[in-house]
Amino acid sequence: MFIDLTLEITPEIRAKVQQNQNRIIGGHLGTHFDVMDKKFPLEYLERDGIIFDVSTIRDRDIKIDDIKIEKIKSDMFVAFHSNFIEDVGYGEKEYFKEHPQLSKDLIDTLLEKNISIIGVDFTGIRREEEHTMIDEFCAEEDVFIVENLCNLKEVLKENSSVEFTAHTYPVKYTGMSGLPCRVVAEI
């Protein structure tokens, strides 16, 4: 079974984003990677994946103790379901300013585990001025961040974590800071 984790972009969503966020140029609209001058390796197209349900965490960072870190293996696509994209709605001002974020310790631990991709259903693993800095930090470790995923709940069903195969296909743009992509879960 396949579940599309890619956000559908309509003219209405594009207009809303243009009102509330000026970074949609350069490949940052909808589901995308922040590539940070790196090239997406073709071996990352298909990865073992895991989704963690962190939807009950509000008003604090998502921490190591919030997930079963021992389930994470090298080269994985590790996704976090916060339900923020469904609760707030992609394109709203709040979506870009008040989204969840991963703790720095959790990010460091993910990098130590040599994962390939971090996927989130919000607009970045850190907020505001830390956003670009942490994207660059991860890119230096060959870890890509996919933002604005959706339908993660469909993969999780009623579980706190689910393993799957992640298929990730970025558009072949050059010289862009963001790459739109299609992400599909195979269960």
Secondary structure in CASP SS format (residue, H / E / C, confidence):
PFRMAT SS
TARGET T0000
AUTHOR 0000-0000-0000
METHOD secondary structure of the structure
MODEL  1
M C 1.00
F E 1.00
I E 1.00
D E 1.00
L C 1.00
T E 1.00
L C 1.00
E C 1.00
I C 1.00
T C 1.00
P H 1.00
E H 1.00
I H 1.00
R H 1.00
A H 1.00
K H 1.00
V H 1.00
Q H 1.00
Q H 1.00
N H 1.00
Q C 1.00
N C 1.00
R C 1.00
I C 1.00
I C 1.00
G C 1.00
G C 1.00
H C 1.00
L C 1.00
G C 1.00
T C 1.00
H E 1.00
F E 1.00
D E 1.00
V C 1.00
M C 1.00
D C 1.00
K C 1.00
K C 1.00
F C 1.00
P C 1.00
L H 1.00
E H 1.00
Y H 1.00
L H 1.00
E E 1.00
R E 1.00
D E 1.00
G E 1.00
I E 1.00
I E 1.00
F E 1.00
D E 1.00
V C 1.00
S C 1.00
T C 1.00
I C 1.00
R C 1.00
D C 1.00
R C 1.00
D C 1.00
I E 1.00
K C 1.00
I H 1.00
D H 1.00
D H 1.00
I C 1.00
K C 1.00
I H 1.00
E H 1.00
K H 1.00
I C 1.00
K C 1.00
S C 1.00
D C 1.00
M C 1.00
F E 1.00
V E 1.00
A E 1.00
F E 1.00
H E 1.00
S C 1.00
N C 1.00
F H 1.00
I H 1.00
E H 1.00
D H 1.00
V H 1.00
G C 1.00
Y C 1.00
G C 1.00
E C 1.00
K H 1.00
E H 1.00
Y H 1.00
F H 1.00
K H 1.00
E C 1.00
H C 1.00
P C 1.00
Q C 1.00
L E 1.00
S C 1.00
K H 1.00
D H 1.00
L H 1.00
I H 1.00
D H 1.00
T H 1.00
L H 1.00
L H 1.00
E H 1.00
K C 1.00
N C 1.00
I C 1.00
S C 1.00
I E 1.00
I E 1.00
G E 1.00
V E 1.00
D C 1.00
F C 1.00
T C 1.00
G C 1.00
I C 1.00
R C 1.00
R C 1.00
E H 1.00
E H 1.00
E H 1.00
H H 1.00
T H 1.00
M H 1.00
I H 1.00
D H 1.00
E H 1.00
F H 1.00
C H 1.00
A H 1.00
E H 1.00
E C 1.00
D C 1.00
V C 1.00
F E 1.00
I E 1.00
V E 1.00
E E 1.00
N C 1.00
L E 1.00
C C 1.00
N C 1.00
L H 1.00
K H 1.00
E H 1.00
V H 1.00
L H 1.00
K C 1.00
E C 1.00
N C 1.00
S C 1.00
S E 1.00
V E 1.00
E E 1.00
F E 1.00
T E 1.00
A E 1.00
H E 1.00
T E 1.00
Y E 1.00
P E 1.00
V C 1.00
K C 1.00
Y C 1.00
T C 1.00
G C 1.00
M C 1.00
S C 1.00
G E 1.00
L E 1.00
P E 1.00
C E 1.00
R E 1.00
V E 1.00
V E 1.00
A E 1.00
E E 1.00
I C 1.00
END
